[in-house]
Amino acid sequence: MNQLKKLKICLCTSTEAKYKFDNTEGKLKLNPYEHIQPTGENTVYLLLNSTKQYTDVADLKNDEKFCNALAEIISGVLKIDENRNDFRELFPKDRQKRDSVIQIDFDDPNLEKLKEVRLRLRDVTDVQKEFWQNILLTKGVDEDLLEIGYKDETIPVLYKHLCIEEALIREVFETIDYENLSKVQNLPHIKKLFNVLNITVKDYNLHAAEETDYSKEFESEISSEKYRLQKKFQTYLYETLKDKDVSSKEQFVSIINTYTRSSFVDHYNINQELSADKEKCFNTTFHEDLFKKLSVTYSNLLRQEEAPLEEIYNKNRQDFLQKIEQSGGAYSEDVNAFLENPANKSLLYFAEYEELIKRFGTKYSRPPKAGAGGETQQIISKKKKIMLNGKEQEYEEDDYESLMKSIDEDFEQKKYDISGYDPLRPLEAIEGGHKTHTGGGRGKSVKKHTKEIGLIGEYYVYKTLVSNHGPGKVFWVSENAKTANVNPQGSNSEGYDIRYIDDNDQVHYVEVKSSSTDEQAFQVSSDEVKFAEKHRKEYEVIIVLNALDENREIKNLGSIFDYKEDESFNNNSKFSVENDGFRIRFQ
């Protein structure tokens, strides 16, 4: 039993080992799923299959060869081989299913045998006692809380050994969320206790089976605050630069991008500070060179009124296009490329038309003048058509203003809702049968107007979210937002399309998937999956089916990347993944 308690298994993607037998030495090469245990050590080194991608424990549990290797290690440590299959089958199951198997196989309905084993292994299954047991170990106290009764008997023992106020022990004892020790809400109580005991999170983690780490929760909280203040920052920056020279103004967009990319937690160790000090986080970043010259502070932003910068930009853009026409016209693709430049886009916010016209004329040629009199040429662009809401719509290539107006008119006449939808893994994927798709648009590949369909779907979702939460709490951040003249800073590099803040000031990240059919499937990229799994509780997928039709459906699939225990991207109850490039299907 002691050998199993002390056992550590190190998972490796590569190994370099040597062996020595008598006078012979050589290199030891391991194949995937083989392991070695150096003589006299309690650590086993297990080589994984480097061609497989493991994102969490669930992926390991779904790897049959890994489960077999783990069972072999445990059997070797316990020096029993007849239970190897039991270990292999129990490991992939969650705790409830494991207990159910033990109840049946060992005729142990009350799990008495399991309790006895846990007691022998000193497996503290009560998370409350586990926490306090680790506190005692951190302070070097040799006292087994398993042998003590519950709260009324435990607190006096803690008071005796820790030599701190009983009121503090009782406060922490009754207030902490032991199931989620790493929640930021625990910090004030943990800080009080750890400060009095003169210990750190690092000290505590040396004795804990599961590491306590507040950085992820805190980073999420800071991200919410950063996005909540983003428009205030943009306005503060705009007001700061509007009376500066051209060289200062042309930094506007670059500074905004720096703010967006900043994490604000890089120089703040929450596990050391043990307090969620937002002001300190922001001001530390604002003291860096790029921000320092702006004299911006966290308190400045809280007081800052927001200006309608998107409206200012769009009005200035229309004025700029008129001035381009008056000065000789242009090709639309040249104008779009010109305004993609961050410096030029920055100057447009400040209506620096003279400088912009000069820069444009230096870089791009103008169209030939039309007519005998050499009339002024307009901005030239191609015309395209699409069926939207039962009507043929004409629009200019790369200029979707008429489509947006059509959708705005549709919203004035009809109210749209985003319905909650709980997706399920398709039956054929569960049963392992052949994939068949029948009815509606299922199975049809629609390539025409792909860009337009994505834009239209996102705009419908954006408008609906604004209707539900208010314009100040919804931010369309994708490239389509820039195309639709809603957000000049729109980019496809974020990992999501729309961000909104709910009534509890919680940020939600929305990925919109649109289709001209009713097929319940969509494509995702590896970057989208990576971002979604990092923010799995805040990340939502909203799908727009029949996006071009009047009978479109808008469904919120919820946090489908927030897998259950023992689930993973490739094996979960919400969706199946097809091999052709991360195509997700659900029912």
Residue pairs with C-beta under 8 A, 6 or more apart in sequence:
1 120
1 121
3 42
3 77
3 78
4 74
4 77
4 78
4 121
5 121
5 122
6 42
7 42
7 44
7 73
7 77
8 42
8 43
8 44
9 43
9 44
9 46
9 70
9 73
10 43
10 44
10 45
10 46
11 46
11 48
12 45
12 46
12 47
12 48
13 47
13 48
13 50
14 47
14 50
15 30
15 36
15 45
15 47
16 27
17 27
17 28
17 30
17 36
17 45
18 25
18 26
18 27
18 28
19 25
19 26
19 27
19 28
28 36
30 36
30 47
31 47
32 47
32 48
32 49
32 50
32 65
33 46
33 47
33 48
33 49
33 65
33 66
33 68
33 69
34 46
34 47
34 69
35 44
35 45
35 46
35 47
35 69
35 72
35 73
36 44
36 45
37 43
37 44
37 45
37 76
44 73
46 69
46 70
46 73
48 54
48 66
49 63
49 65
52 59
52 63
53 59
54 60
54 63
55 533
55 568
55 569
56 563
56 568
57 566
58 563
58 565
58 566
58 567
58 568
58 571
59 568
59 569
59 570
60 66
60 67
61 67
61 91
61 92
61 566
62 92
62 566
62 568
62 570
62 571
67 88
67 89
67 91
67 92
68 88
70 87
70 88
70 91
71 84
71 85
71 86
71 87
71 88
71 91
72 84
74 84
74 87
75 81
75 83
75 84
75 87
86 105
89 101
90 98
90 101
90 102
92 566
93 101
93 566
94 565
94 566
99 111
99 114
102 108
102 111
102 113
102 114
103 109
103 111
106 113
108 114
117 123
118 125
119 146
122 144
122 146
124 130
124 133
124 145
124 146
127 178
127 179
127 181
128 173
128 178
129 145
129 146
129 154
130 178
130 208
130 209
131 176
131 178
131 181
132 145
132 154
132 158
132 173
133 144
133 145
133 146
134 204
134 207
134 208
135 158
135 162
135 193
135 197
135 199
135 204
136 142
136 143
136 145
136 158
136 161
136 162
137 207
138 197
138 199
138 203
138 204
138 206
138 207
139 161
139 162
139 197
139 199
141 161
141 162
143 157
143 161
145 154
145 157
148 154
148 157
151 173
154 173
155 166
155 169
155 170
155 173
156 166
158 169
158 173
159 166
159 169
162 169
162 197
164 196
164 197
165 196
168 192
168 193
168 196
171 189
171 192
172 189
172 190
172 192
172 193
175 189
176 186
176 189
176 190
177 183
177 185
177 186
180 186
181 210
181 212
182 212
182 213
182 214
182 216
182 217
183 214
183 217
184 214
184 217
184 218
184 221
184 276
187 214
187 270
187 274
187 275
187 276
188 275
190 201
190 274
191 274
191 275
194 200
194 201
194 204
194 274
195 274
200 271
200 272
201 212
201 213
201 214
201 271
201 272
201 274
202 271
204 212
205 211
205 212
212 271
213 271
214 270
214 271
214 274
215 265
215 270
215 271
218 265
218 270
218 276
219 263
219 265
220 507
220 535
220 538
221 276
221 278
222 263
222 264
222 265
222 278
222 281
223 263
223 507
224 501
224 505
224 506
224 507
225 264
225 278
225 282
226 259
226 262
226 264
227 475
227 499
227 501
227 507
228 501
228 505
228 507
229 301
229 302
230 259
230 260
230 475
231 306
231 309
231 472
232 301
232 302
232 304
232 305
232 306
233 256
233 259
233 296
233 301
233 304
234 256
234 309
235 304
235 305
235 306
235 307
235 309
236 294
236 296
236 300
236 301
236 304
237 252
237 255
237 256
237 294
237 296
238 252
238 307
238 309
238 349
239 307
240 294
240 295
240 296
241 248
241 249
241 251
241 252
241 350
242 249
242 350
246 347
246 352
246 355
249 346
249 347
249 349
249 350
249 352
250 342
250 343
250 344
250 346
250 347
251 343
251 346
252 346
252 349
252 350
253 342
253 343
253 345
253 346
253 349
253 488
253 489
254 342
254 343
254 346
255 290
255 291
255 294
256 489
257 342
257 489
258 290
258 291
260 489
262 285
264 281
264 282
264 284
264 285
265 281
266 285
267 284
267 285
268 277
268 280
268 281
268 284
270 276
273 280
278 298
279 298
279 299
282 297
282 298
282 301
283 297
283 298
285 291
286 292
286 294
286 296
286 297
286 298
306 472
309 349
310 485
310 486
310 487
310 488
312 349
313 348
313 349
313 488
314 485
314 488
316 348
316 349
316 351
317 339
317 348
317 485
319 351
319 353
320 348
320 353
320 356
321 335
321 379
323 353
323 357
324 330
324 335
324 357
324 360
324 379
325 376
325 377
325 378
325 379
326 376
327 357
327 361
328 361
328 366
328 367
328 369
328 376
328 377
329 366
329 367
329 369
329 376
329 377
329 378
329 379
329 380
330 360
330 364
330 366
330 367
330 379
330 380
331 364
331 367
331 379
331 380
331 381
332 379
332 380
332 381
332 396
332 397
332 398
332 399
333 381
333 398
334 360
334 364
335 360
335 379
336 398
338 344
338 359
338 360
338 363
338 364
339 345
339 348
344 356
344 359
345 488
347 355
347 356
348 356
349 488
366 377
367 377
367 380
368 377
369 375
369 376
369 377
370 377
381 396
381 397
381 398
381 399
382 396
382 397
383 394
383 395
383 396
383 397
384 394
384 395
384 396
384 397
385 392
385 393
385 394
385 395
386 392
386 393
386 395
386 403
386 449
386 452
386 548
387 393
387 548
388 403
388 406
388 407
388 456
388 548
389 406
389 410
389 548
389 549
389 550
390 549
390 550
391 406
393 402
393 403
393 406
394 402
395 401
395 402
395 403
396 402
398 483
400 452
400 455
400 483
400 484
401 485
403 452
403 455
403 456
404 459
404 484
404 485
407 456
407 459
407 460
407 463
408 463
411 463
411 467
415 467
416 460
416 463
416 464
416 467
416 554
417 464
417 554
418 461
418 464
418 465
418 468
418 542
418 554
418 555
418 556
419 553
419 554
419 555
419 556
420 555
420 556
420 558
421 555
421 556
421 557
421 558
422 557
422 558
423 520
423 557
423 558
423 560
423 574
423 575
423 586
423 587
424 573
424 574
424 586
424 587
425 572
425 573
425 574
425 575
425 576
425 586
425 587
426 435
426 575
426 576
426 585
426 586
426 587
427 433
427 587
428 434
428 435
428 436
429 435
429 576
429 585
435 578
435 585
437 443
437 519
439 518
440 517
440 518
440 519
441 515
441 516
441 517
441 518
441 519
441 546
442 517
442 518
442 519
442 520
443 519
444 517
444 519
446 453
446 515
446 516
446 517
449 516
449 548
453 514
453 515
453 516
453 547
453 548
454 480
454 512
454 514
455 480
455 483
455 484
456 514
456 544
456 547
456 548
457 512
457 513
457 514
457 515
457 544
457 547
458 476
458 478
458 480
458 481
458 497
458 498
458 512
458 514
459 480
459 484
460 544
460 547
460 552
460 554
461 497
461 498
461 510
461 512
461 542
461 544
461 554
462 474
462 476
462 481
462 486
462 498
464 554
465 474
465 498
465 500
465 510
466 474
469 500
469 501
469 502
469 503
473 500
473 501
473 502
474 498
474 499
474 500
474 501
475 487
475 498
475 499
475 500
476 484
476 486
476 487
476 490
476 497
476 498
477 487
477 489
477 490
477 491
477 494
477 496
477 497
477 498
477 499
478 490
478 491
478 492
478 494
478 496
478 497
478 498
478 512
479 490
479 491
479 492
480 490
480 497
481 487
481 490
482 488
482 489
482 490
482 491
483 490
494 531
495 509
495 527
495 528
495 530
495 531
495 532
496 509
496 510
496 511
496 528
496 531
496 532
496 539
497 510
497 511
497 512
498 509
498 510
498 512
499 507
499 508
499 509
499 510
500 507
500 508
500 510
501 507
501 508
502 508
506 538
507 538
508 538
508 539
508 540
509 531
509 532
509 535
509 538
509 539
509 540
510 539
510 540
510 541
510 542
511 524
511 528
511 532
511 539
511 540
511 541
511 542
512 542
512 543
512 544
513 522
513 523
513 541
513 542
513 543
513 544
514 543
514 544
514 547
515 522
515 543
515 544
515 545
515 546
515 547
516 546
516 547
516 548
516 549
517 545
517 546
518 545
518 546
518 553
519 545
520 543
520 545
520 585
520 586
520 587
521 578
521 583
521 584
521 585
521 586
522 541
522 543
522 583
522 584
523 581
523 582
523 583
523 584
524 532
524 582
524 583
524 584
525 582
526 582
529 561
529 569
529 582
531 539
532 539
532 541
532 561
533 561
533 569
536 559
536 561
536 562
536 563
537 559
537 562
538 559
539 559
539 561
539 562
540 556
540 557
540 558
540 559
541 556
541 557
541 558
541 560
542 554
542 555
542 556
542 557
543 554
543 555
543 557
544 552
544 553
544 554
544 555
545 552
545 553
545 555
546 552
546 553
557 574
557 586
560 574
560 575
560 586
561 569
563 569
563 572
563 574
564 572
564 573
567 573
569 577
570 577
574 586
575 584
575 585
575 586
576 584
576 585
576 586
577 583
577 584
577 585
578 584
578 585
